[in-house]
Each structure stands twice: as C-alpha cells, then as structure tokens.
Amino acid sequence: MNDVSEDATYEVVLNDEEQYSVWCSGRDLPMGWRITGFTGSKDECLNHISQVWNDMRPRSVRQQMNG
C-alpha cells in the first residue's frame, strides 16, 4: 500500500558514494544519505538528477579507476 499522494513534494538525496535518489519530503532519511537542497515533484527531482548525475559509477570505483 502506498501512502504518498500524487502531489507530494520530494527531495533529491545523495549518499557517500555520490549516488542520487528521490525521497519523499518529511520522511526520515536512511543512514548514509543527505539532502542536496533540490525539492519538487517526483518528475522535477528525476529531471534534476538526470542533469547533474553525469557519471553513475560509485565514487569509490571512480577513484580506483583514476588511480
């Protein structure tokens, strides 16, 4: 059962590996995630993520490959 309405506000969140996700505003974040400051509809948040997340590899993988 989904208790989130279609007009809910979402936040773009980021973890320590610099991976993005969308989280419903007002809900507690899981450990390891932080709010980026961008809020909006789910579609707006997903669009924002598609603009800013250019390299989907986790940060640790990028660092290892860059030497």
C-alpha positions as CSV (number, residue, x, y, z in Angstrom):
1,M,0.0,0.0,0.0
2,N,1.4,3.4,-1.0
3,D,0.5,6.3,1.4
4,V,2.2,9.0,-0.8
5,S,-0.2,11.2,-2.7
6,E,0.5,12.2,-6.3
7,D,1.1,15.8,-5.4
8,A,3.7,15.0,-2.7
9,T,6.9,17.0,-2.5
10,Y,10.2,15.2,-3.0
11,E,13.8,15.9,-2.2
12,V,16.9,14.9,-4.1
13,V,19.2,13.0,-1.8
14,L,22.8,11.9,-2.1
15,N,24.8,9.1,-0.4
16,D,28.5,8.9,0.5
17,E,29.2,7.2,-2.9
18,E,27.7,10.2,-4.7
19,Q,24.7,8.3,-5.9
20,Y,21.4,10.2,-6.2
21,S,17.9,9.2,-5.3
22,V,14.5,10.8,-4.8
23,W,13.0,10.8,-1.3
24,C,9.6,11.9,-0.1
25,S,9.9,15.2,1.9
26,G,9.3,15.0,5.6
27,R,10.4,11.4,6.0
28,D,13.5,10.4,7.9
29,L,16.4,9.6,5.6
30,P,18.2,6.2,5.9
31,M,21.7,6.3,7.3
32,G,24.3,7.4,4.8
33,W,22.0,9.7,2.8
34,R,21.8,13.5,2.9
35,I,19.6,16.2,1.3
36,T,21.1,18.1,-1.6
37,G,18.7,21.1,-1.4
38,F,16.7,20.4,-4.5
39,T,12.9,19.8,-3.9
40,G,10.0,19.5,-6.2
41,S,7.6,16.9,-7.8
42,K,9.0,13.5,-8.4
43,D,9.4,14.2,-12.1
44,E,11.2,17.5,-11.4
45,C,13.6,15.7,-9.0
46,L,14.2,13.0,-11.5
47,N,14.9,15.6,-14.2
48,H,17.3,17.4,-11.9
49,I,19.1,14.1,-11.2
50,S,19.4,13.4,-14.9
51,Q,21.1,16.8,-15.4
52,V,23.6,16.6,-12.5
53,W,24.5,12.9,-12.3
54,N,26.9,12.5,-15.2
55,D,28.9,9.5,-14.1
56,M,26.8,6.8,-12.4
57,R,29.8,4.9,-11.1
58,P,30.1,5.0,-7.3
59,R,32.7,7.4,-6.1
60,S,34.9,4.6,-4.8
61,V,35.0,3.0,-8.3
62,R,35.8,6.3,-10.0
63,Q,38.6,6.9,-7.5
64,Q,40.1,3.5,-8.0
65,M,39.9,3.7,-11.8
66,N,41.6,7.2,-11.7
67,G,44.4,5.8,-9.8
